[in-house]
Amino acid sequence: MPHRSPLKKSAPIDIYIGAEARRLRELQGISVSKMARNIGFSKNHYTSMEKGRVSFRVSTVFLISEFLNVDAGHFLSLGRPEKPR
């Protein structure tokens, strides 16, 4: 019987980045097709990214942030717990 590897669980940061990219894209009225095309991915791959099923490369975060006109640091600070004061 062949060995089956368990399904890879999405990293929380990928889920956060994907959800925020989707929120900002929708807020600006940009379609998935247009977003994917402008950053160089297929619609299916980009949709998987927004759903947190695919890990983000730093370069991809910069492409997305540039197209959505937000600072890349915005995505990288998502989900980070507040530091106590």
Beta strands, then each sheet from edge to edge (+ up, - down):
end
